[in-house]
């Protein structure tokens, strides 16, 4: 079985990853800071936006791919992908150093977690024959 659905969402998320990485790089170049963040809170925020993406997306895509290859219904695999993409779009929009809890940050994190948990459910459901 090929991973057509997971591949589609992986491609979209790869573009988002490149955008976040480029956004960090552009500010690094402007501020002339090659490692860490210096004293720039704006750079620290961008670094964490990119870092949080990198920390969450790979496992989510692995779970999604395993659910797809395990025969999960395409509607549900797409639901996982949509939740993941929307969550990863919202999350960085709400990351602010002076506000720990913003609606978009919380919504993005919750959608990401829900996507992974849904994928895990699909895997376990298939593995246990439910």
PyMOL CGO cylinders between C-alpha atoms (Angstrom):
from pymol import cmd
from pymol.cgo import CYLINDER

trace = [
    CYLINDER, 0.00, 0.00, 0.00, 1.27, 3.44, -0.86, 0.3, 1, 1, 1, 1, 1, 1,
    CYLINDER, 1.27, 3.44, -0.86, 0.90, 6.43, 1.42, 0.3, 1, 1, 1, 1, 1, 1,
    CYLINDER, 0.90, 6.43, 1.42, -0.89, 8.81, -0.93, 0.3, 1, 1, 1, 1, 1, 1,
    CYLINDER, -0.89, 8.81, -0.93, -2.82, 10.65, 1.79, 0.3, 1, 1, 1, 1, 1, 1,
    CYLINDER, -2.82, 10.65, 1.79, 0.06, 10.93, 4.25, 0.3, 1, 1, 1, 1, 1, 1,
    CYLINDER, 0.06, 10.93, 4.25, 2.37, 12.01, 1.43, 0.3, 1, 1, 1, 1, 1, 1,
    CYLINDER, 2.37, 12.01, 1.43, 0.02, 14.87, 0.52, 0.3, 1, 1, 1, 1, 1, 1,
    CYLINDER, 0.02, 14.87, 0.52, -0.04, 16.22, 4.08, 0.3, 1, 1, 1, 1, 1, 1,
    CYLINDER, -0.04, 16.22, 4.08, 3.70, 15.64, 4.50, 0.3, 1, 1, 1, 1, 1, 1,
    CYLINDER, 3.70, 15.64, 4.50, 4.32, 17.80, 1.42, 0.3, 1, 1, 1, 1, 1, 1,
    CYLINDER, 4.32, 17.80, 1.42, 2.11, 20.60, 2.76, 0.3, 1, 1, 1, 1, 1, 1,
    CYLINDER, 2.11, 20.60, 2.76, 3.81, 20.41, 6.16, 0.3, 1, 1, 1, 1, 1, 1,
    CYLINDER, 3.81, 20.41, 6.16, 7.26, 20.39, 4.53, 0.3, 1, 1, 1, 1, 1, 1,
    CYLINDER, 7.26, 20.39, 4.53, 6.40, 23.71, 2.88, 0.3, 1, 1, 1, 1, 1, 1,
    CYLINDER, 6.40, 23.71, 2.88, 5.33, 25.10, 6.24, 0.3, 1, 1, 1, 1, 1, 1,
    CYLINDER, 5.33, 25.10, 6.24, 8.57, 23.85, 7.81, 0.3, 1, 1, 1, 1, 1, 1,
    CYLINDER, 8.57, 23.85, 7.81, 10.58, 25.60, 5.09, 0.3, 1, 1, 1, 1, 1, 1,
    CYLINDER, 10.58, 25.60, 5.09, 8.61, 28.81, 5.67, 0.3, 1, 1, 1, 1, 1, 1,
    CYLINDER, 8.61, 28.81, 5.67, 9.27, 28.71, 9.43, 0.3, 1, 1, 1, 1, 1, 1,
    CYLINDER, 9.27, 28.71, 9.43, 12.95, 27.93, 8.90, 0.3, 1, 1, 1, 1, 1, 1,
    CYLINDER, 12.95, 27.93, 8.90, 13.32, 30.74, 6.37, 0.3, 1, 1, 1, 1, 1, 1,
    CYLINDER, 13.32, 30.74, 6.37, 11.59, 33.15, 8.74, 0.3, 1, 1, 1, 1, 1, 1,
    CYLINDER, 11.59, 33.15, 8.74, 14.19, 32.31, 11.42, 0.3, 1, 1, 1, 1, 1, 1,
    CYLINDER, 14.19, 32.31, 11.42, 17.06, 32.61, 8.94, 0.3, 1, 1, 1, 1, 1, 1,
    CYLINDER, 17.06, 32.61, 8.94, 15.94, 36.00, 7.66, 0.3, 1, 1, 1, 1, 1, 1,
    CYLINDER, 15.94, 36.00, 7.66, 15.84, 37.45, 11.17, 0.3, 1, 1, 1, 1, 1, 1,
    CYLINDER, 15.84, 37.45, 11.17, 19.21, 35.86, 12.00, 0.3, 1, 1, 1, 1, 1, 1,
    CYLINDER, 19.21, 35.86, 12.00, 20.70, 37.55, 8.95, 0.3, 1, 1, 1, 1, 1, 1,
    CYLINDER, 20.70, 37.55, 8.95, 19.11, 40.90, 9.79, 0.3, 1, 1, 1, 1, 1, 1,
    CYLINDER, 19.11, 40.90, 9.79, 20.33, 40.76, 13.41, 0.3, 1, 1, 1, 1, 1, 1,
    CYLINDER, 20.33, 40.76, 13.41, 23.65, 39.10, 12.49, 0.3, 1, 1, 1, 1, 1, 1,
    CYLINDER, 23.65, 39.10, 12.49, 23.17, 36.34, 15.08, 0.3, 1, 1, 1, 1, 1, 1,
    CYLINDER, 23.17, 36.34, 15.08, 24.47, 32.98, 13.91, 0.3, 1, 1, 1, 1, 1, 1,
    CYLINDER, 24.47, 32.98, 13.91, 23.62, 30.74, 16.89, 0.3, 1, 1, 1, 1, 1, 1,
    CYLINDER, 23.62, 30.74, 16.89, 21.15, 30.88, 19.76, 0.3, 1, 1, 1, 1, 1, 1,
    CYLINDER, 21.15, 30.88, 19.76, 19.13, 34.11, 19.89, 0.3, 1, 1, 1, 1, 1, 1,
    CYLINDER, 19.13, 34.11, 19.89, 21.40, 36.75, 21.41, 0.3, 1, 1, 1, 1, 1, 1,
    CYLINDER, 21.40, 36.75, 21.41, 19.17, 39.15, 23.30, 0.3, 1, 1, 1, 1, 1, 1,
    CYLINDER, 19.17, 39.15, 23.30, 16.46, 39.11, 20.66, 0.3, 1, 1, 1, 1, 1, 1,
    CYLINDER, 16.46, 39.11, 20.66, 13.13, 37.92, 22.00, 0.3, 1, 1, 1, 1, 1, 1,
    CYLINDER, 13.13, 37.92, 22.00, 11.70, 38.06, 18.46, 0.3, 1, 1, 1, 1, 1, 1,
    CYLINDER, 11.70, 38.06, 18.46, 14.37, 35.60, 17.30, 0.3, 1, 1, 1, 1, 1, 1,
    CYLINDER, 14.37, 35.60, 17.30, 13.80, 33.40, 20.36, 0.3, 1, 1, 1, 1, 1, 1,
    CYLINDER, 13.80, 33.40, 20.36, 10.09, 33.25, 19.52, 0.3, 1, 1, 1, 1, 1, 1,
    CYLINDER, 10.09, 33.25, 19.52, 10.75, 32.29, 15.90, 0.3, 1, 1, 1, 1, 1, 1,
    CYLINDER, 10.75, 32.29, 15.90, 13.27, 29.65, 16.94, 0.3, 1, 1, 1, 1, 1, 1,
    CYLINDER, 13.27, 29.65, 16.94, 10.69, 28.08, 19.28, 0.3, 1, 1, 1, 1, 1, 1,
    CYLINDER, 10.69, 28.08, 19.28, 7.97, 28.22, 16.63, 0.3, 1, 1, 1, 1, 1, 1,
    CYLINDER, 7.97, 28.22, 16.63, 10.20, 26.25, 14.28, 0.3, 1, 1, 1, 1, 1, 1,
    CYLINDER, 10.20, 26.25, 14.28, 11.44, 23.99, 17.08, 0.3, 1, 1, 1, 1, 1, 1,
    CYLINDER, 11.44, 23.99, 17.08, 7.95, 23.13, 18.26, 0.3, 1, 1, 1, 1, 1, 1,
    CYLINDER, 7.95, 23.13, 18.26, 7.00, 22.23, 14.70, 0.3, 1, 1, 1, 1, 1, 1,
    CYLINDER, 7.00, 22.23, 14.70, 10.06, 19.96, 14.39, 0.3, 1, 1, 1, 1, 1, 1,
    CYLINDER, 10.06, 19.96, 14.39, 9.32, 18.34, 17.76, 0.3, 1, 1, 1, 1, 1, 1,
    CYLINDER, 9.32, 18.34, 17.76, 5.73, 17.43, 16.89, 0.3, 1, 1, 1, 1, 1, 1,
    CYLINDER, 5.73, 17.43, 16.89, 5.26, 16.89, 13.17, 0.3, 1, 1, 1, 1, 1, 1,
    CYLINDER, 5.26, 16.89, 13.17, 7.53, 13.88, 12.51, 0.3, 1, 1, 1, 1, 1, 1,
    CYLINDER, 7.53, 13.88, 12.51, 5.81, 11.58, 15.02, 0.3, 1, 1, 1, 1, 1, 1,
    CYLINDER, 5.81, 11.58, 15.02, 2.40, 12.81, 13.90, 0.3, 1, 1, 1, 1, 1, 1,
    CYLINDER, 2.40, 12.81, 13.90, 3.23, 11.92, 10.29, 0.3, 1, 1, 1, 1, 1, 1,
    CYLINDER, 3.23, 11.92, 10.29, 4.59, 8.52, 11.33, 0.3, 1, 1, 1, 1, 1, 1,
    CYLINDER, 4.59, 8.52, 11.33, 1.37, 7.78, 13.23, 0.3, 1, 1, 1, 1, 1, 1,
    CYLINDER, 1.37, 7.78, 13.23, -0.69, 9.00, 10.29, 0.3, 1, 1, 1, 1, 1, 1,
    CYLINDER, -0.69, 9.00, 10.29, 1.26, 6.82, 7.85, 0.3, 1, 1, 1, 1, 1, 1,
    CYLINDER, 1.26, 6.82, 7.85, 0.92, 3.76, 10.08, 0.3, 1, 1, 1, 1, 1, 1,
    CYLINDER, 0.92, 3.76, 10.08, -2.83, 4.34, 10.32, 0.3, 1, 1, 1, 1, 1, 1,
    CYLINDER, -2.83, 4.34, 10.32, -3.06, 4.67, 6.54, 0.3, 1, 1, 1, 1, 1, 1,
    CYLINDER, -3.06, 4.67, 6.54, -1.04, 1.52, 5.85, 0.3, 1, 1, 1, 1, 1, 1,
    CYLINDER, -1.04, 1.52, 5.85, -3.06, -0.32, 8.50, 0.3, 1, 1, 1, 1, 1, 1,
    CYLINDER, -3.06, -0.32, 8.50, -6.19, 0.24, 6.46, 0.3, 1, 1, 1, 1, 1, 1,
    CYLINDER, -6.19, 0.24, 6.46, -7.79, 3.13, 8.33, 0.3, 1, 1, 1, 1, 1, 1,
    CYLINDER, -7.79, 3.13, 8.33, -10.68, 4.72, 6.44, 0.3, 1, 1, 1, 1, 1, 1,
    CYLINDER, -10.68, 4.72, 6.44, -9.46, 7.48, 4.13, 0.3, 1, 1, 1, 1, 1, 1,
    CYLINDER, -9.46, 7.48, 4.13, -11.93, 9.94, 5.65, 0.3, 1, 1, 1, 1, 1, 1,
    CYLINDER, -11.93, 9.94, 5.65, -10.31, 9.47, 9.05, 0.3, 1, 1, 1, 1, 1, 1,
    CYLINDER, -10.31, 9.47, 9.05, -6.76, 9.64, 7.70, 0.3, 1, 1, 1, 1, 1, 1,
    CYLINDER, -6.76, 9.64, 7.70, -7.68, 12.90, 5.97, 0.3, 1, 1, 1, 1, 1, 1,
    CYLINDER, -7.68, 12.90, 5.97, -9.22, 14.16, 9.22, 0.3, 1, 1, 1, 1, 1, 1,
    CYLINDER, -9.22, 14.16, 9.22, -5.91, 13.50, 10.99, 0.3, 1, 1, 1, 1, 1, 1,
    CYLINDER, -5.91, 13.50, 10.99, -4.05, 15.35, 8.23, 0.3, 1, 1, 1, 1, 1, 1,
    CYLINDER, -4.05, 15.35, 8.23, -6.40, 18.33, 8.30, 0.3, 1, 1, 1, 1, 1, 1,
    CYLINDER, -6.40, 18.33, 8.30, -6.21, 18.61, 12.10, 0.3, 1, 1, 1, 1, 1, 1,
    CYLINDER, -6.21, 18.61, 12.10, -2.43, 18.42, 11.92, 0.3, 1, 1, 1, 1, 1, 1,
    CYLINDER, -2.43, 18.42, 11.92, -2.06, 21.07, 9.22, 0.3, 1, 1, 1, 1, 1, 1,
    CYLINDER, -2.06, 21.07, 9.22, -4.53, 23.46, 10.84, 0.3, 1, 1, 1, 1, 1, 1,
    CYLINDER, -4.53, 23.46, 10.84, -2.95, 22.89, 14.25, 0.3, 1, 1, 1, 1, 1, 1,
    CYLINDER, -2.95, 22.89, 14.25, 0.52, 23.55, 12.91, 0.3, 1, 1, 1, 1, 1, 1,
    CYLINDER, 0.52, 23.55, 12.91, -0.68, 26.72, 11.16, 0.3, 1, 1, 1, 1, 1, 1,
    CYLINDER, -0.68, 26.72, 11.16, -2.42, 28.07, 14.27, 0.3, 1, 1, 1, 1, 1, 1,
    CYLINDER, -2.42, 28.07, 14.27, 0.20, 27.21, 16.88, 0.3, 1, 1, 1, 1, 1, 1,
    CYLINDER, 0.20, 27.21, 16.88, 3.01, 29.57, 15.79, 0.3, 1, 1, 1, 1, 1, 1,
    CYLINDER, 3.01, 29.57, 15.79, 0.53, 32.41, 15.30, 0.3, 1, 1, 1, 1, 1, 1,
    CYLINDER, 0.53, 32.41, 15.30, -0.17, 32.32, 19.03, 0.3, 1, 1, 1, 1, 1, 1,
    CYLINDER, -0.17, 32.32, 19.03, 3.36, 31.93, 20.37, 0.3, 1, 1, 1, 1, 1, 1,
    CYLINDER, 3.36, 31.93, 20.37, 4.28, 35.14, 22.17, 0.3, 1, 1, 1, 1, 1, 1,
    CYLINDER, 4.28, 35.14, 22.17, 6.96, 35.46, 24.84, 0.3, 1, 1, 1, 1, 1, 1,
    CYLINDER, 6.96, 35.46, 24.84, 4.82, 37.75, 26.97, 0.3, 1, 1, 1, 1, 1, 1,
    CYLINDER, 4.82, 37.75, 26.97, 1.60, 35.66, 26.67, 0.3, 1, 1, 1, 1, 1, 1,
    CYLINDER, 1.60, 35.66, 26.67, 1.86, 32.00, 27.53, 0.3, 1, 1, 1, 1, 1, 1,
    CYLINDER, 1.86, 32.00, 27.53, -1.74, 31.18, 26.69, 0.3, 1, 1, 1, 1, 1, 1,
    CYLINDER, -1.74, 31.18, 26.69, -3.30, 32.55, 23.52, 0.3, 1, 1, 1, 1, 1, 1,
    CYLINDER, -3.30, 32.55, 23.52, -6.30, 31.06, 21.74, 0.3, 1, 1, 1, 1, 1, 1,
    CYLINDER, -6.30, 31.06, 21.74, -4.35, 30.18, 18.59, 0.3, 1, 1, 1, 1, 1, 1,
    CYLINDER, -4.35, 30.18, 18.59, -1.48, 28.60, 20.51, 0.3, 1, 1, 1, 1, 1, 1,
    CYLINDER, -1.48, 28.60, 20.51, -3.82, 26.48, 22.63, 0.3, 1, 1, 1, 1, 1, 1,
    CYLINDER, -3.82, 26.48, 22.63, -6.04, 25.57, 19.65, 0.3, 1, 1, 1, 1, 1, 1,
    CYLINDER, -6.04, 25.57, 19.65, -2.99, 24.65, 17.57, 0.3, 1, 1, 1, 1, 1, 1,
    CYLINDER, -2.99, 24.65, 17.57, -1.56, 22.47, 20.31, 0.3, 1, 1, 1, 1, 1, 1,
    CYLINDER, -1.56, 22.47, 20.31, -4.88, 20.78, 20.96, 0.3, 1, 1, 1, 1, 1, 1,
    CYLINDER, -4.88, 20.78, 20.96, -5.47, 20.07, 17.26, 0.3, 1, 1, 1, 1, 1, 1,
    CYLINDER, -5.47, 20.07, 17.26, -1.98, 18.59, 16.96, 0.3, 1, 1, 1, 1, 1, 1,
    CYLINDER, -1.98, 18.59, 16.96, -2.54, 16.38, 20.00, 0.3, 1, 1, 1, 1, 1, 1,
    CYLINDER, -2.54, 16.38, 20.00, -5.99, 15.38, 18.77, 0.3, 1, 1, 1, 1, 1, 1,
    CYLINDER, -5.99, 15.38, 18.77, -4.54, 14.45, 15.38, 0.3, 1, 1, 1, 1, 1, 1,
    CYLINDER, -4.54, 14.45, 15.38, -1.95, 12.16, 17.01, 0.3, 1, 1, 1, 1, 1, 1,
    CYLINDER, -1.95, 12.16, 17.01, -4.47, 10.61, 19.39, 0.3, 1, 1, 1, 1, 1, 1,
    CYLINDER, -4.47, 10.61, 19.39, -6.89, 9.98, 16.52, 0.3, 1, 1, 1, 1, 1, 1,
    CYLINDER, -6.89, 9.98, 16.52, -4.12, 8.31, 14.55, 0.3, 1, 1, 1, 1, 1, 1,
    CYLINDER, -4.12, 8.31, 14.55, -3.19, 6.17, 17.56, 0.3, 1, 1, 1, 1, 1, 1,
    CYLINDER, -3.19, 6.17, 17.56, -6.84, 5.17, 17.95, 0.3, 1, 1, 1, 1, 1, 1,
    CYLINDER, -6.84, 5.17, 17.95, -6.99, 4.18, 14.27, 0.3, 1, 1, 1, 1, 1, 1,
    CYLINDER, -6.99, 4.18, 14.27, -3.84, 2.07, 14.64, 0.3, 1, 1, 1, 1, 1, 1,
    CYLINDER, -3.84, 2.07, 14.64, -5.02, 0.35, 17.81, 0.3, 1, 1, 1, 1, 1, 1,
    CYLINDER, -5.02, 0.35, 17.81, -8.49, -0.19, 16.40, 0.3, 1, 1, 1, 1, 1, 1,
    CYLINDER, -8.49, -0.19, 16.40, -7.02, -1.93, 13.38, 0.3, 1, 1, 1, 1, 1, 1,
    CYLINDER, -7.02, -1.93, 13.38, -4.47, -3.92, 15.41, 0.3, 1, 1, 1, 1, 1, 1,
    CYLINDER, -4.47, -3.92, 15.41, -7.07, -5.13, 17.87, 0.3, 1, 1, 1, 1, 1, 1,
    CYLINDER, -7.07, -5.13, 17.87, -9.56, -5.95, 15.15, 0.3, 1, 1, 1, 1, 1, 1,
    CYLINDER, -9.56, -5.95, 15.15, -12.26, -3.53, 16.27, 0.3, 1, 1, 1, 1, 1, 1,
]
cmd.load_cgo(trace, "trace")
